[in-house]
Amino acid sequence: MRAQINLDRGREYPYDQPDDVETPFPANDWAHAAARGILAGLKGRGGVGNELEQYDEEIRQEIISEAADVIRLAHSHHV
């Protein structure tokens, strides 16, 4: 299942991982893990992945944080 692969890649290679840290740190919660999985899937798509790699550490962390917030909000509204 593609979703499981993306979730695993997001755990192994977190998009929001600081550049100077080699060992992946765990997600804060399920929504943070989901956001990492979504970005892991996007990173594997040619042009999108290339663009995502252009962002610095601060922006990558912001992208994951905001995506996790949207995921949590959607879940709380059962959308």
mmCIF file of the N, C-alpha and C atoms, coordinates in Angstrom:
data_MODEL
# 
_entry.id   MODEL 
# 
loop_
_atom_site.group_PDB 
_atom_site.id 
_atom_site.type_symbol 
_atom_site.label_atom_id 
_atom_site.label_alt_id 
_atom_site.label_comp_id 
_atom_site.label_asym_id 
_atom_site.label_entity_id 
_atom_site.label_seq_id 
_atom_site.pdbx_PDB_ins_code 
_atom_site.Cartn_x 
_atom_site.Cartn_y 
_atom_site.Cartn_z 
_atom_site.occupancy 
_atom_site.B_iso_or_equiv 
_atom_site.pdbx_formal_charge 
_atom_site.auth_seq_id 
_atom_site.auth_comp_id 
_atom_site.auth_asym_id 
_atom_site.auth_atom_id 
_atom_site.pdbx_PDB_model_num 
ATOM 1   N N  . MET A 1 1  ? 0.847   -1.180 0.000   1.00 0.00 ? 1  MET A N  1 
ATOM 2   C CA . MET A 1 1  ? 0.000   0.000  0.000   1.00 0.00 ? 1  MET A CA 1 
ATOM 3   C C  . MET A 1 1  ? 0.891   1.242  0.000   1.00 0.00 ? 1  MET A C  1 
ATOM 4   N N  . ARG A 1 2  ? 0.620   2.145  -0.914  1.00 0.00 ? 2  ARG A N  1 
ATOM 5   C CA . ARG A 1 2  ? 1.427   3.361  -1.080  1.00 0.00 ? 2  ARG A CA 1 
ATOM 6   C C  . ARG A 1 2  ? 1.425   4.234  0.178   1.00 0.00 ? 2  ARG A C  1 
ATOM 7   N N  . ALA A 1 3  ? 0.289   4.333  0.841   1.00 0.00 ? 3  ALA A N  1 
ATOM 8   C CA . ALA A 1 3  ? 0.201   5.162  2.046   1.00 0.00 ? 3  ALA A CA 1 
ATOM 9   C C  . ALA A 1 3  ? 1.174   4.669  3.117   1.00 0.00 ? 3  ALA A C  1 
ATOM 10  N N  . GLN A 1 4  ? 1.268   3.361  3.291   1.00 0.00 ? 4  GLN A N  1 
ATOM 11  C CA . GLN A 1 4  ? 2.183   2.799  4.289   1.00 0.00 ? 4  GLN A CA 1 
ATOM 12  C C  . GLN A 1 4  ? 3.631   3.079  3.917   1.00 0.00 ? 4  GLN A C  1 
ATOM 13  N N  . ILE A 1 5  ? 3.938   2.970  2.638   1.00 0.00 ? 5  ILE A N  1 
ATOM 14  C CA . ILE A 1 5  ? 5.295   3.263  2.170   1.00 0.00 ? 5  ILE A CA 1 
ATOM 15  C C  . ILE A 1 5  ? 5.648   4.716  2.474   1.00 0.00 ? 5  ILE A C  1 
ATOM 16  N N  . ASN A 1 6  ? 4.728   5.636  2.172   1.00 0.00 ? 6  ASN A N  1 
ATOM 17  C CA . ASN A 1 6  ? 4.982   7.056  2.440   1.00 0.00 ? 6  ASN A CA 1 
ATOM 18  C C  . ASN A 1 6  ? 5.120   7.326  3.934   1.00 0.00 ? 6  ASN A C  1 
ATOM 19  N N  . LEU A 1 7  ? 4.287   6.695  4.734   1.00 0.00 ? 7  LEU A N  1 
ATOM 20  C CA . LEU A 1 7  ? 4.379   6.870  6.180   1.00 0.00 ? 7  LEU A CA 1 
ATOM 21  C C  . LEU A 1 7  ? 5.731   6.369  6.690   1.00 0.00 ? 7  LEU A C  1 
ATOM 22  N N  . ASP A 1 8  ? 6.162   5.217  6.193   1.00 0.00 ? 8  ASP A N  1 
ATOM 23  C CA . ASP A 1 8  ? 7.468   4.674  6.599   1.00 0.00 ? 8  ASP A CA 1 
ATOM 24  C C  . ASP A 1 8  ? 8.611   5.586  6.150   1.00 0.00 ? 8  ASP A C  1 
ATOM 25  N N  . ARG A 1 9  ? 8.544   6.083  4.920   1.00 0.00 ? 9  ARG A N  1 
ATOM 26  C CA . ARG A 1 9  ? 9.590   6.999  4.429   1.00 0.00 ? 9  ARG A CA 1 
ATOM 27  C C  . ARG A 1 9  ? 9.613   8.292  5.234   1.00 0.00 ? 9  ARG A C  1 
ATOM 28  N N  . GLY A 1 10 ? 8.432   8.777  5.594   1.00 0.00 ? 10 GLY A N  1 
ATOM 29  C CA . GLY A 1 10 ? 8.363   9.988  6.410   1.00 0.00 ? 10 GLY A CA 1 
ATOM 30  C C  . GLY A 1 10 ? 8.988   9.792  7.779   1.00 0.00 ? 10 GLY A C  1 
ATOM 31  N N  . ARG A 1 11 ? 8.886   8.576  8.294   1.00 0.00 ? 11 ARG A N  1 
ATOM 32  C CA . ARG A 1 11 ? 9.496   8.265  9.590   1.00 0.00 ? 11 ARG A CA 1 
ATOM 33  C C  . ARG A 1 11 ? 11.012  8.125  9.438   1.00 0.00 ? 11 ARG A C  1 
ATOM 34  N N  . GLU A 1 12 ? 11.455  7.477  8.369   1.00 0.00 ? 12 GLU A N  1 
ATOM 35  C CA . GLU A 1 12 ? 12.889  7.242  8.156   1.00 0.00 ? 12 GLU A CA 1 
ATOM 36  C C  . GLU A 1 12 ? 13.634  8.493  7.701   1.00 0.00 ? 12 GLU A C  1 
ATOM 37  N N  . TYR A 1 13 ? 12.962  9.310  6.876   1.00 0.00 ? 13 TYR A N  1 
ATOM 38  C CA . TYR A 1 13 ? 13.595  10.501 6.299   1.00 0.00 ? 13 TYR A CA 1 
ATOM 39  C C  . TYR A 1 13 ? 12.664  11.698 6.460   1.00 0.00 ? 13 TYR A C  1 
ATOM 40  N N  . PRO A 1 14 ? 12.474  12.165 7.698   1.00 0.00 ? 14 PRO A N  1 
ATOM 41  C CA . PRO A 1 14 ? 11.526  13.255 7.933   1.00 0.00 ? 14 PRO A CA 1 
ATOM 42  C C  . PRO A 1 14 ? 11.915  14.537 7.193   1.00 0.00 ? 14 PRO A C  1 
ATOM 43  N N  . TYR A 1 15 ? 10.948  15.101 6.500   1.00 0.00 ? 15 TYR A N  1 
ATOM 44  C CA . TYR A 1 15 ? 11.174  16.338 5.740   1.00 0.00 ? 15 TYR A CA 1 
ATOM 45  C C  . TYR A 1 15 ? 11.586  17.484 6.657   1.00 0.00 ? 15 TYR A C  1 
ATOM 46  N N  . ASP A 1 16 ? 11.115  17.471 7.882   1.00 0.00 ? 16 ASP A N  1 
ATOM 47  C CA . ASP A 1 16 ? 11.404  18.556 8.822   1.00 0.00 ? 16 ASP A CA 1 
ATOM 48  C C  . ASP A 1 16 ? 12.619  18.281 9.707   1.00 0.00 ? 16 ASP A C  1 
ATOM 49  N N  . GLN A 1 17 ? 13.376  17.251 9.398   1.00 0.00 ? 17 GLN A N  1 
ATOM 50  C CA . GLN A 1 17 ? 14.572  16.922 10.166  1.00 0.00 ? 17 GLN A CA 1 
ATOM 51  C C  . GLN A 1 17 ? 15.614  18.030 10.015  1.00 0.00 ? 17 GLN A C  1 
ATOM 52  N N  . PRO A 1 18 ? 16.175  18.516 11.114  1.00 0.00 ? 18 PRO A N  1 
ATOM 53  C CA . PRO A 1 18 ? 17.246  19.510 11.003  1.00 0.00 ? 18 PRO A CA 1 
ATOM 54  C C  . PRO A 1 18 ? 18.418  18.953 10.190  1.00 0.00 ? 18 PRO A C  1 
ATOM 55  N N  . ASP A 1 19 ? 19.056  19.808 9.428   1.00 0.00 ? 19 ASP A N  1 
ATOM 56  C CA . ASP A 1 19 ? 20.149  19.399 8.540   1.00 0.00 ? 19 ASP A CA 1 
ATOM 57  C C  . ASP A 1 19 ? 21.330  18.779 9.282   1.00 0.00 ? 19 ASP A C  1 
ATOM 58  N N  . ASP A 1 20 ? 21.572  19.219 10.510  1.00 0.00 ? 20 ASP A N  1 
ATOM 59  C CA . ASP A 1 20 ? 22.752  18.761 11.240  1.00 0.00 ? 20 ASP A CA 1 
ATOM 60  C C  . ASP A 1 20 ? 22.484  17.542 12.128  1.00 0.00 ? 20 ASP A C  1 
ATOM 61  N N  . VAL A 1 21 ? 21.309  16.937 12.005  1.00 0.00 ? 21 VAL A N  1 
ATOM 62  C CA . VAL A 1 21 ? 20.947  15.773 12.809  1.00 0.00 ? 21 VAL A CA 1 
ATOM 63  C C  . VAL A 1 21 ? 20.838  14.563 11.889  1.00 0.00 ? 21 VAL A C  1 
ATOM 64  N N  . GLU A 1 22 ? 21.549  13.486 12.229  1.00 0.00 ? 22 GLU A N  1 
ATOM 65  C CA . GLU A 1 22 ? 21.542  12.301 11.374  1.00 0.00 ? 22 GLU A CA 1 
ATOM 66  C C  . GLU A 1 22 ? 20.445  11.311 11.739  1.00 0.00 ? 22 GLU A C  1 
ATOM 67  N N  . THR A 1 23 ? 20.166  11.133 13.021  1.00 0.00 ? 23 THR A N  1 
ATOM 68  C CA . THR A 1 23 ? 19.166  10.173 13.461  1.00 0.00 ? 23 THR A CA 1 
ATOM 69  C C  . THR A 1 23 ? 17.788  10.839 13.468  1.00 0.00 ? 23 THR A C  1 
ATOM 70  N N  . PRO A 1 24 ? 16.830  10.265 12.746  1.00 0.00 ? 24 PRO A N  1 
ATOM 71  C CA . PRO A 1 24 ? 15.500  10.868 12.695  1.00 0.00 ? 24 PRO A CA 1 
ATOM 72  C C  . PRO A 1 24 ? 14.868  10.961 14.091  1.00 0.00 ? 24 PRO A C  1 
ATOM 73  N N  . PHE A 1 25 ? 14.263  12.083 14.386  1.00 0.00 ? 25 PHE A N  1 
ATOM 74  C CA . PHE A 1 25 ? 13.564  12.212 15.650  1.00 0.00 ? 25 PHE A CA 1 
ATOM 75  C C  . PHE A 1 25 ? 12.101  11.821 15.436  1.00 0.00 ? 25 PHE A C  1 
ATOM 76  N N  . PRO A 1 26 ? 11.463  11.274 16.469  1.00 0.00 ? 26 PRO A N  1 
ATOM 77  C CA . PRO A 1 26 ? 10.089  10.799 16.316  1.00 0.00 ? 26 PRO A CA 1 
ATOM 78  C C  . PRO A 1 26 ? 9.103   11.947 16.104  1.00 0.00 ? 26 PRO A C  1 
ATOM 79  N N  . ALA A 1 27 ? 8.004   11.617 15.454  1.00 0.00 ? 27 ALA A N  1 
ATOM 80  C CA . ALA A 1 27 ? 6.936   12.600 15.256  1.00 0.00 ? 27 ALA A CA 1 
ATOM 81  C C  . ALA A 1 27 ? 6.324   12.960 16.607  1.00 0.00 ? 27 ALA A C  1 
ATOM 82  N N  . ASN A 1 28 ? 5.795   14.175 16.694  1.00 0.00 ? 28 ASN A N  1 
ATOM 83  C CA . ASN A 1 28 ? 5.156   14.639 17.933  1.00 0.00 ? 28 ASN A CA 1 
ATOM 84  C C  . ASN A 1 28 ? 3.860   13.898 18.217  1.00 0.00 ? 28 ASN A C  1 
ATOM 85  N N  . ASP A 1 29 ? 3.128   13.563 17.165  1.00 0.00 ? 29 ASP A N  1 
ATOM 86  C CA . ASP A 1 29 ? 1.858   12.860 17.304  1.00 0.00 ? 29 ASP A CA 1 
ATOM 87  C C  . ASP A 1 29 ? 1.464   12.278 15.946  1.00 0.00 ? 29 ASP A C  1 
ATOM 88  N N  . TRP A 1 30 ? 0.286   11.703 15.871  1.00 0.00 ? 30 TRP A N  1 
ATOM 89  C CA . TRP A 1 30 ? -0.173  11.029 14.652  1.00 0.00 ? 30 TRP A CA 1 
ATOM 90  C C  . TRP A 1 30 ? -0.300  11.994 13.474  1.00 0.00 ? 30 TRP A C  1 
ATOM 91  N N  . ALA A 1 31 ? -0.720  13.238 13.720  1.00 0.00 ? 31 ALA A N  1 
ATOM 92  C CA . ALA A 1 31 ? -0.885  14.211 12.637  1.00 0.00 ? 31 ALA A CA 1 
ATOM 93  C C  . ALA A 1 31 ? 0.474   14.650 12.095  1.00 0.00 ? 31 ALA A C  1 
ATOM 94  N N  . HIS A 1 32 ? 1.439   14.788 12.971  1.00 0.00 ? 32 HIS A N  1 
ATOM 95  C CA . HIS A 1 32 ? 2.805   15.132 12.565  1.00 0.00 ? 32 HIS A CA 1 
ATOM 96  C C  . HIS A 1 32 ? 3.369   14.002 11.703  1.00 0.00 ? 32 HIS A C  1 
ATOM 97  N N  . ALA A 1 33 ? 3.130   12.754 12.120  1.00 0.00 ? 33 ALA A N  1 
ATOM 98  C CA . ALA A 1 33 ? 3.576   11.600 11.337  1.00 0.00 ? 33 ALA A CA 1 
ATOM 99  C C  . ALA A 1 33 ? 2.885   11.576 9.977   1.00 0.00 ? 33 ALA A C  1 
ATOM 100 N N  . ALA A 1 34 ? 1.597   11.903 9.949   1.00 0.00 ? 34 ALA A N  1 
ATOM 101 C CA . ALA A 1 34 ? 0.847   11.928 8.689   1.00 0.00 ? 34 ALA A CA 1 
ATOM 102 C C  . ALA A 1 34 ? 1.396   13.002 7.753   1.00 0.00 ? 34 ALA A C  1 
ATOM 103 N N  . ALA A 1 35 ? 1.672   14.173 8.288   1.00 0.00 ? 35 ALA A N  1 
ATOM 104 C CA . ALA A 1 35 ? 2.218   15.257 7.464   1.00 0.00 ? 35 ALA A CA 1 
ATOM 105 C C  . ALA A 1 35 ? 3.574   14.852 6.877   1.00 0.00 ? 35 ALA A C  1 
ATOM 106 N N  . ARG A 1 36 ? 4.397   14.213 7.678   1.00 0.00 ? 36 ARG A N  1 
ATOM 107 C CA . ARG A 1 36 ? 5.687   13.730 7.179   1.00 0.00 ? 36 ARG A CA 1 
ATOM 108 C C  . ARG A 1 36 ? 5.485   12.707 6.066   1.00 0.00 ? 36 ARG A C  1 
ATOM 109 N N  . GLY A 1 37 ? 4.504   11.838 6.224   1.00 0.00 ? 37 GLY A N  1 
ATOM 110 C CA . GLY A 1 37 ? 4.219   10.839 5.199   1.00 0.00 ? 37 GLY A CA 1 
ATOM 111 C C  . GLY A 1 37 ? 3.756   11.468 3.899   1.00 0.00 ? 37 GLY A C  1 
ATOM 112 N N  . ILE A 1 38 ? 2.911   12.475 4.001   1.00 0.00 ? 38 ILE A N  1 
ATOM 113 C CA . ILE A 1 38 ? 2.434   13.166 2.807   1.00 0.00 ? 38 ILE A CA 1 
ATOM 114 C C  . ILE A 1 38 ? 3.600   13.820 2.074   1.00 0.00 ? 38 ILE A C  1 
ATOM 115 N N  . LEU A 1 39 ? 4.459   14.497 2.812   1.00 0.00 ? 39 LEU A N  1 
ATOM 116 C CA . LEU A 1 39 ? 5.607   15.151 2.174   1.00 0.00 ? 39 LEU A CA 1 
ATOM 117 C C  . LEU A 1 39 ? 6.588   14.130 1.612   1.00 0.00 ? 39 LEU A C  1 
ATOM 118 N N  . ALA A 1 40 ? 6.717   12.979 2.262   1.00 0.00 ? 40 ALA A N  1 
ATOM 119 C CA . ALA A 1 40 ? 7.589   11.931 1.723   1.00 0.00 ? 40 ALA A CA 1 
ATOM 120 C C  . ALA A 1 40 ? 7.064   11.468 0.365   1.00 0.00 ? 40 ALA A C  1 
ATOM 121 N N  . GLY A 1 41 ? 5.751   11.358 0.240   1.00 0.00 ? 41 GLY A N  1 
ATOM 122 C CA . GLY A 1 41 ? 5.164   10.983 -1.039  1.00 0.00 ? 41 GLY A CA 1 
ATOM 123 C C  . GLY A 1 41 ? 5.382   12.039 -2.096  1.00 0.00 ? 41 GLY A C  1 
ATOM 124 N N  . LEU A 1 42 ? 5.243   13.290 -1.726  1.00 0.00 ? 42 LEU A N  1 
ATOM 125 C CA . LEU A 1 42 ? 5.441   14.381 -2.680  1.00 0.00 ? 42 LEU A CA 1 
ATOM 126 C C  . LEU A 1 42 ? 6.898   14.490 -3.111  1.00 0.00 ? 42 LEU A C  1 
ATOM 127 N N  . LYS A 1 43 ? 7.821   14.233 -2.178  1.00 0.00 ? 43 LYS A N  1 
ATOM 128 C CA . LYS A 1 43 ? 9.245   14.308 -2.516  1.00 0.00 ? 43 LYS A CA 1 
ATOM 129 C C  . LYS A 1 43 ? 9.629   13.299 -3.582  1.00 0.00 ? 43 LYS A C  1 
ATOM 130 N N  . GLY A 1 44 ? 8.871   12.213 -3.673  1.00 0.00 ? 44 GLY A N  1 
ATOM 131 C CA . GLY A 1 44 ? 9.164   11.192 -4.659  1.00 0.00 ? 44 GLY A CA 1 
ATOM 132 C C  . GLY A 1 44 ? 8.624   11.491 -6.046  1.00 0.00 ? 44 GLY A C  1 
ATOM 133 N N  . ARG A 1 45 ? 8.019   12.642 -6.220  1.00 0.00 ? 45 ARG A N  1 
ATOM 134 C CA . ARG A 1 45 ? 7.437   13.010 -7.514  1.00 0.00 ? 45 ARG A CA 1 
ATOM 135 C C  . ARG A 1 45 ? 8.316   14.063 -8.190  1.00 0.00 ? 45 ARG A C  1 
ATOM 136 N N  . GLY A 1 46 ? 9.103   13.637 -9.130  1.00 0.00 ? 46 GLY A N  1 
ATOM 137 C CA . GLY A 1 46 ? 9.981   14.476 -9.941  1.00 0.00 ? 46 GLY A CA 1 
ATOM 138 C C  . GLY A 1 46 ? 10.080  15.946 -9.599  1.00 0.00 ? 46 GLY A C  1 
ATOM 139 N N  . GLY A 1 47 ? 9.381   16.778 -10.346 1.00 0.00 ? 47 GLY A N  1 
ATOM 140 C CA . GLY A 1 47 ? 9.476   18.227 -10.207 1.00 0.00 ? 47 GLY A CA 1 
ATOM 141 C C  . GLY A 1 47 ? 9.093   18.730 -8.829  1.00 0.00 ? 47 GLY A C  1 
ATOM 142 N N  . VAL A 1 48 ? 8.053   18.150 -8.247  1.00 0.00 ? 48 VAL A N  1 
ATOM 143 C CA . VAL A 1 48 ? 7.625   18.566 -6.907  1.00 0.00 ? 48 VAL A CA 1 
ATOM 144 C C  . VAL A 1 48 ? 8.729   18.289 -5.902  1.00 0.00 ? 48 VAL A C  1 
ATOM 145 N N  . GLY A 1 49 ? 9.296   17.081 -5.977  1.00 0.00 ? 49 GLY A N  1 
ATOM 146 C CA . GLY A 1 49 ? 10.379  16.718 -5.064  1.00 0.00 ? 49 GLY A CA 1 
ATOM 147 C C  . GLY A 1 49 ? 11.573  17.642 -5.184  1.00 0.00 ? 49 GLY A C  1 
ATOM 148 N N  . ASN A 1 50 ? 11.908  17.998 -6.415  1.00 0.00 ? 50 ASN A N  1 
ATOM 149 C CA . ASN A 1 50 ? 13.029  18.923 -6.625  1.00 0.00 ? 50 ASN A CA 1 
ATOM 150 C C  . ASN A 1 50 ? 12.751  20.274 -5.994  1.00 0.00 ? 50 ASN A C  1 
ATOM 151 N N  . GLU A 1 51 ? 11.542  20.763 -6.138  1.00 0.00 ? 51 GLU A N  1 
ATOM 152 C CA . GLU A 1 51 ? 11.175  22.050 -5.545  1.00 0.00 ? 51 GLU A CA 1 
ATOM 153 C C  . GLU A 1 51 ? 11.204  21.982 -4.018  1.00 0.00 ? 51 GLU A C  1 
ATOM 154 N N  . LEU A 1 52 ? 10.678  20.897 -3.446  1.00 0.00 ? 52 LEU A N  1 
ATOM 155 C CA . LEU A 1 52 ? 10.658  20.763 -1.992  1.00 0.00 ? 52 LEU A CA 1 
ATOM 156 C C  . LEU A 1 52 ? 12.057  20.740 -1.402  1.00 0.00 ? 52 LEU A C  1 
ATOM 157 N N  . GLU A 1 53 ? 13.015  20.209 -2.133  1.00 0.00 ? 53 GLU A N  1 
ATOM 158 C CA . GLU A 1 53 ? 14.389  20.149 -1.644  1.00 0.00 ? 53 GLU A CA 1 
ATOM 159 C C  . GLU A 1 53 ? 15.057  21.523 -1.615  1.00 0.00 ? 53 GLU A C  1 
ATOM 160 N N  . GLN A 1 54 ? 14.486  22.502 -2.280  1.00 0.00 ? 54 GLN A N  1 
ATOM 161 C CA . GLN A 1 54 ? 15.069  23.841 -2.352  1.00 0.00 ? 54 GLN A CA 1 
ATOM 162 C C  . GLN A 1 54 ? 14.859  24.647 -1.067  1.00 0.00 ? 54 GLN A C  1 
ATOM 163 N N  . TYR A 1 55 ? 13.885  24.237 -0.237  1.00 0.00 ? 55 TYR A N  1 
ATOM 164 C CA . TYR A 1 55 ? 13.556  25.013 0.959   1.00 0.00 ? 55 TYR A CA 1 
ATOM 165 C C  . TYR A 1 55 ? 14.554  24.762 2.078   1.00 0.00 ? 55 TYR A C  1 
ATOM 166 N N  . ASP A 1 56 ? 14.789  25.802 2.871   1.00 0.00 ? 56 ASP A N  1 
ATOM 167 C CA . ASP A 1 56 ? 15.703  25.639 3.993   1.00 0.00 ? 56 ASP A CA 1 
ATOM 168 C C  . ASP A 1 56 ? 14.991  24.948 5.161   1.00 0.00 ? 56 ASP A C  1 
ATOM 169 N N  . GLU A 1 57 ? 15.769  24.621 6.161   1.00 0.00 ? 57 GLU A N  1 
ATOM 170 C CA . GLU A 1 57 ? 15.282  23.867 7.318   1.00 0.00 ? 57 GLU A CA 1 
ATOM 171 C C  . GLU A 1 57 ? 14.078  24.536 7.987   1.00 0.00 ? 57 GLU A C  1 
ATOM 172 N N  . GLU A 1 58 ? 14.131  25.828 8.169   1.00 0.00 ? 58 GLU A N  1 
ATOM 173 C CA . GLU A 1 58 ? 13.053  26.548 8.847   1.00 0.00 ? 58 GLU A CA 1 
ATOM 174 C C  . GLU A 1 58 ? 11.732  26.431 8.073   1.00 0.00 ? 58 GLU A C  1 
ATOM 175 N N  . ILE A 1 59 ? 11.791  26.599 6.771   1.00 0.00 ? 59 ILE A N  1 
ATOM 176 C CA . ILE A 1 59 ? 10.588  26.503 5.940   1.00 0.00 ? 59 ILE A CA 1 
ATOM 177 C C  . ILE A 1 59 ? 10.062  25.073 5.926   1.00 0.00 ? 59 ILE A C  1 
ATOM 178 N N  . ARG A 1 60 ? 10.945  24.087 5.859   1.00 0.00 ? 60 ARG A N  1 
ATOM 179 C CA . ARG A 1 60 ? 10.514  22.678 5.877   1.00 0.00 ? 60 ARG A CA 1 
ATOM 180 C C  . ARG A 1 60 ? 9.772   22.366 7.165   1.00 0.00 ? 60 ARG A C  1 
ATOM 181 N N  . GLN A 1 61 ? 10.286  22.848 8.280   1.00 0.00 ? 61 GLN A N  1 
ATOM 182 C CA . GLN A 1 61 ? 9.629   22.617 9.567   1.00 0.00 ? 61 GLN A CA 1 
ATOM 183 C C  . GLN A 1 61 ? 8.269   23.319 9.614   1.00 0.00 ? 61 GLN A C  1 
ATOM 184 N N  . GLU A 1 62 ? 8.191   24.504 9.040   1.00 0.00 ? 62 GLU A N  1 
ATOM 185 C CA . GLU A 1 62 ? 6.930   25.241 8.999   1.00 0.00 ? 62 GLU A CA 1 
ATOM 186 C C  . GLU A 1 62 ? 5.893   24.510 8.132   1.00 0.00 ? 62 GLU A C  1 
ATOM 187 N N  . ILE A 1 63 ? 6.324   23.981 7.014   1.00 0.00 ? 63 ILE A N  1 
ATOM 188 C CA . ILE A 1 63 ? 5.419   23.244 6.120   1.00 0.00 ? 63 ILE A CA 1 
ATOM 189 C C  . ILE A 1 63 ? 4.827   22.044 6.856   1.00 0.00 ? 63 ILE A C  1 
ATOM 190 N N  . ILE A 1 64 ? 5.672   21.275 7.526   1.00 0.00 ? 64 ILE A N  1 
ATOM 191 C CA . ILE A 1 64 ? 5.187   20.100 8.252   1.00 0.00 ? 64 ILE A CA 1 
ATOM 192 C C  . ILE A 1 64 ? 4.258   20.520 9.384   1.00 0.00 ? 64 ILE A C  1 
ATOM 193 N N  . SER A 1 65 ? 4.626   21.536 10.122  1.00 0.00 ? 65 SER A N  1 
ATOM 194 C CA . SER A 1 65 ? 3.806   21.997 11.240  1.00 0.00 ? 65 SER A CA 1 
ATOM 195 C C  . SER A 1 65 ? 2.424   22.446 10.776  1.00 0.00 ? 65 SER A C  1 
ATOM 196 N N  . GLU A 1 66 ? 2.383   23.222 9.715   1.00 0.00 ? 66 GLU A N  1 
ATOM 197 C CA . GLU A 1 66 ? 1.099   23.711 9.211   1.00 0.00 ? 66 GLU A CA 1 
ATOM 198 C C  . GLU A 1 66 ? 0.260   22.575 8.623   1.00 0.00 ? 66 GLU A C  1 
ATOM 199 N N  . ALA A 1 67 ? 0.897   21.656 7.943   1.00 0.00 ? 67 ALA A N  1 
ATOM 200 C CA . ALA A 1 67 ? 0.164   20.505 7.398   1.00 0.00 ? 67 ALA A CA 1 
ATOM 201 C C  . ALA A 1 67 ? -0.421  19.674 8.542   1.00 0.00 ? 67 ALA A C  1 
ATOM 202 N N  . ALA A 1 68 ? 0.355   19.448 9.593   1.00 0.00 ? 68 ALA A N  1 
ATOM 203 C CA . ALA A 1 68 ? -0.136  18.689 10.749  1.00 0.00 ? 68 ALA A CA 1 
ATOM 204 C C  . ALA A 1 68 ? -1.311  19.407 11.404  1.00 0.00 ? 68 ALA A C  1 
ATOM 205 N N  . ASP A 1 69 ? -1.264  20.732 11.490  1.00 0.00 ? 69 ASP A N  1 
ATOM 206 C CA . ASP A 1 69 ? -2.369  21.503 12.066  1.00 0.00 ? 69 ASP A CA 1 
ATOM 207 C C  . ASP A 1 69 ? -3.649  21.317 11.246  1.00 0.00 ? 69 ASP A C  1 
ATOM 208 N N  . VAL A 1 70 ? -3.533  21.329 9.922   1.00 0.00 ? 70 VAL A N  1 
ATOM 209 C CA . VAL A 1 70 ? -4.689  21.135 9.043   1.00 0.00 ? 70 VAL A CA 1 
ATOM 210 C C  . VAL A 1 70 ? -5.246  19.723 9.224   1.00 0.00 ? 70 VAL A C  1 
ATOM 211 N N  . ILE A 1 71 ? -4.368  18.743 9.309   1.00 0.00 ? 71 ILE A N  1 
ATOM 212 C CA . ILE A 1 71 ? -4.807  17.356 9.496   1.00 0.00 ? 71 ILE A CA 1 
ATOM 213 C C  . ILE A 1 71 ? -5.556  17.215 10.815  1.00 0.00 ? 71 ILE A C  1 
ATOM 214 N N  . ARG A 1 72 ? -5.028  17.788 11.889  1.00 0.00 ? 72 ARG A N  1 
ATOM 215 C CA . ARG A 1 72 ? -5.700  17.730 13.197  1.00 0.00 ? 72 ARG A CA 1 
ATOM 216 C C  . ARG A 1 72 ? -7.073  18.406 13.141  1.00 0.00 ? 72 ARG A C  1 
ATOM 217 N N  . LEU A 1 73 ? -7.126  19.567 12.514  1.00 0.00 ? 73 LEU A N  1 
ATOM 218 C CA . LEU A 1 73 ? -8.387  20.309 12.423  1.00 0.00 ? 73 LEU A CA 1 
ATOM 219 C C  . LEU A 1 73 ? -9.419  19.528 11.615  1.00 0.00 ? 73 LEU A C  1 
ATOM 220 N N  . ALA A 1 74 ? -9.010  18.964 10.491  1.00 0.00 ? 74 ALA A N  1 
ATOM 221 C CA . ALA A 1 74 ? -9.938  18.171 9.684   1.00 0.00 ? 74 ALA A CA 1 
ATOM 222 C C  . ALA A 1 74 ? -10.453 16.986 10.489  1.00 0.00 ? 74 ALA A C  1 
ATOM 223 N N  . HIS A 1 75 ? -9.586  16.348 11.243  1.00 0.00 ? 75 HIS A N  1 
ATOM 224 C CA . HIS A 1 75 ? -10.000 15.206 12.061  1.00 0.00 ? 75 HIS A CA 1 
ATOM 225 C C  . HIS A 1 75 ? -10.998 15.643 13.135  1.00 0.00 ? 75 HIS A C  1 
ATOM 226 N N  . SER A 1 76 ? -10.743 16.765 13.755  1.00 0.00 ? 76 SER A N  1 
ATOM 227 C CA . SER A 1 76 ? -11.635 17.215 14.840  1.00 0.00 ? 76 SER A CA 1 
ATOM 228 C C  . SER A 1 76 ? -13.009 17.612 14.314  1.00 0.00 ? 76 SER A C  1 
ATOM 229 N N  . HIS A 1 77 ? -13.081 17.974 13.026  1.00 0.00 ? 77 HIS A N  1 
ATOM 230 C CA . HIS A 1 77 ? -14.355 18.339 12.412  1.00 0.00 ? 77 HIS A CA 1 
ATOM 231 C C  . HIS A 1 77 ? -14.954 17.148 11.651  1.00 0.00 ? 77 HIS A C  1 
ATOM 232 N N  . HIS A 1 78 ? -14.244 16.031 11.679  1.00 0.00 ? 78 HIS A N  1 
ATOM 233 C CA . HIS A 1 78 ? -14.700 14.799 11.000  1.00 0.00 ? 78 HIS A CA 1 
ATOM 234 C C  . HIS A 1 78 ? -15.048 15.057 9.549   1.00 0.00 ? 78 HIS A C  1 
ATOM 235 N N  . VAL A 1 79 ? -14.171 15.803 8.902   1.00 0.00 ? 79 VAL A N  1 
ATOM 236 C CA . VAL A 1 79 ? -14.381 16.125 7.477   1.00 0.00 ? 79 VAL A CA 1 
ATOM 237 C C  . VAL A 1 79 ? -13.859 14.999 6.625   1.00 0.00 ? 79 VAL A C  1 
# 
